[in-house]
Amino acid sequence: MVEIYKRLTAILPNSIVDAFKKQMDYLNIDISEKRFVGFLFIYGLILSLFLAYLVEIFQILPYFIAFPFFFLLFTGGTYLWLSIAAESKGKFVESILPDALQLVASNMKSGLTTERALLLSARPEFGPLEDELRNASKRIMAGARVEEALNEIPKNIKSIILERTMWLVSKGISSGGQIANLLIQLSDDLRDQLALRKEIAANISIYIMLIFFAAALGGPVLFGISSFIVEILTKQMATMPEINTANIPGSMGGNVSQFSSDKEPISVEFVQMFVMIMLVTTSLFASLTIGVINTGKEKGGVKYFPIILIVSFILFFGIRFLLANAFSTLV
């Protein structure tokens, strides 16, 4: 089975395999990228074929639309989950990086060599950074240059701040500067930067709340009320009595409905399908907007999409249920 995975991966573009490999390296997933991508695409195809068949049976979407939709959702969603998990790991490292730099500087000021200072600074509370500090210390003991060992640290952690910090430290070492003082200065600057981030996040929280409530509460309530009104009007128009125009001067005779028209009326099912599509679209774009405001990246808001979608659907059907019970005589 492993050979089948690898053969399928050989057909795929190298850019796709490399993209998955990069995210797997960030998360320390000790599996061959060819095996992982092959497994993902084979079972993604099988699952997408099955779901597309079910969707076509229930006449929700045609098969040629449902199959690529589910396949892209499965494969793309997996890659997105890996990317978000890698960024979450990087965010944690950024939060503890000032303390780690401060500890390394303290150990170096106490007279320890660089490799010993890195090794003793590898604490369990530093999480992923603990392993990277130990590995850097081992590389230095094995004869690698300090700058090279430090530049290897960000390769397994997805963090621009960590990468730039290690670059600055390696440049400071190569120029002959005082490493301990440089680490202390970088630690203070990082603390100021993290504090500024928290202040910005507090200031923009009101905008995030407005977008969330508009998408998860305001839209579903309005859609629930309007769709219920359309349902009432449609049913009342269907039972509207016809007018006999035989005795009306100038008329051609016959029975004519008060709301007769050559066009078919909008069905309740069409309105509900339209509303559900709009709720999914609104939830998606609201979550992406929150991600841009909060983190600067659209994918940072993907985690809010299921929450907004579930709340909006519950509220939409809840409003319709309450209105149906309150005006049961009209339905």
LINUR-V243057 format. One record per backbone hydrogen bond with DSSP energy under -1.0 kcal/mol. NH is the residue of the N-H (numbers start at 1). CO is the residue of the C=O. Records with the same first field share a line. If there is no record, write none. Layout:
NH = CO, CO
This chain:
5 = 1
6 = 2
7 = 3
8 = 4
9 = 5
10 = 6
12 = 8
17 = 13
18 = 14
19 = 15
20 = 16
21 = 17
22 = 18
23 = 19
24 = 20
25 = 21
26 = 22
27 = 23
29 = 24
31 = 29
36 = 32
37 = 33
38 = 34
39 = 35
40 = 36
41 = 37
42 = 38
43 = 39
44 = 40
45 = 41
46 = 42
47 = 43
48 = 44
49 = 45
50 = 46
51 = 47
52 = 48
53 = 49
54 = 50
55 = 51
56 = 52
57 = 53
58 = 54
60 = 55
65 = 62
66 = 62
67 = 63
69 = 65
70 = 66
71 = 67
72 = 68
73 = 69
74 = 70
75 = 71
76 = 72
77 = 73
78 = 74
79 = 75
80 = 76
81 = 77
82 = 78
83 = 79
84 = 80
85 = 81
86 = 82
87 = 83
88 = 84
89 = 85
90 = 86
91 = 87
92 = 88
93 = 89
94 = 90
95 = 91
96 = 92
97 = 93
100 = 96
101 = 97
102 = 98
103 = 99
104 = 100
105 = 101
106 = 102
107 = 103
108 = 104
109 = 105
110 = 106
111 = 108
112 = 107
117 = 113
118 = 114
119 = 115
120 = 116
121 = 117
123 = 121
126 = 123
127 = 124
129 = 126
130 = 127
132 = 128
133 = 129
134 = 130
135 = 131
136 = 132
137 = 133
138 = 134
139 = 135
140 = 136
141 = 137
142 = 138
143 = 140
144 = 139
149 = 145
150 = 146
151 = 147
153 = 150
156 = 153
157 = 154
159 = 157
163 = 159
164 = 160
165 = 161
166 = 162
167 = 163
168 = 164
169 = 165
170 = 166
171 = 167
172 = 168
173 = 169
174 = 170
175 = 171
176 = 173
177 = 172
182 = 178
183 = 179
184 = 180
185 = 181
186 = 182
187 = 183
188 = 184
189 = 185
190 = 186
191 = 187
192 = 188
193 = 189
194 = 190
195 = 191
196 = 192
197 = 193
198 = 194
199 = 195
200 = 196
201 = 197
202 = 198
203 = 199
204 = 200
208 = 204
209 = 205
210 = 206
211 = 207
212 = 208
213 = 209
214 = 210
215 = 211
216 = 212
217 = 213
218 = 213
219 = 214
221 = 217
222 = 218
223 = 219
224 = 220
225 = 221
226 = 222
227 = 223
228 = 224
229 = 225
230 = 226
231 = 227
232 = 228
233 = 229
234 = 230
235 = 231
236 = 232
237 = 233
238 = 234
239 = 235
243 = 256
245 = 254
251 = 248
256 = 243
260 = 257
271 = 267
272 = 268
273 = 269
274 = 270
275 = 271
276 = 272
277 = 273
278 = 274
279 = 275
280 = 276
281 = 277
282 = 278
283 = 279
284 = 280
285 = 281
286 = 282
287 = 283
288 = 284
289 = 285
290 = 286
291 = 287
292 = 288
293 = 289
294 = 290
295 = 291
296 = 291
297 = 291
300 = 297
301 = 298
302 = 299
304 = 301
305 = 302
308 = 304
309 = 305
310 = 306
311 = 307
312 = 308
313 = 309
314 = 310
315 = 311
316 = 312
317 = 313
318 = 314
319 = 315
320 = 316
321 = 317
322 = 318
323 = 319
324 = 320
325 = 321
326 = 322
327 = 323
330 = 327
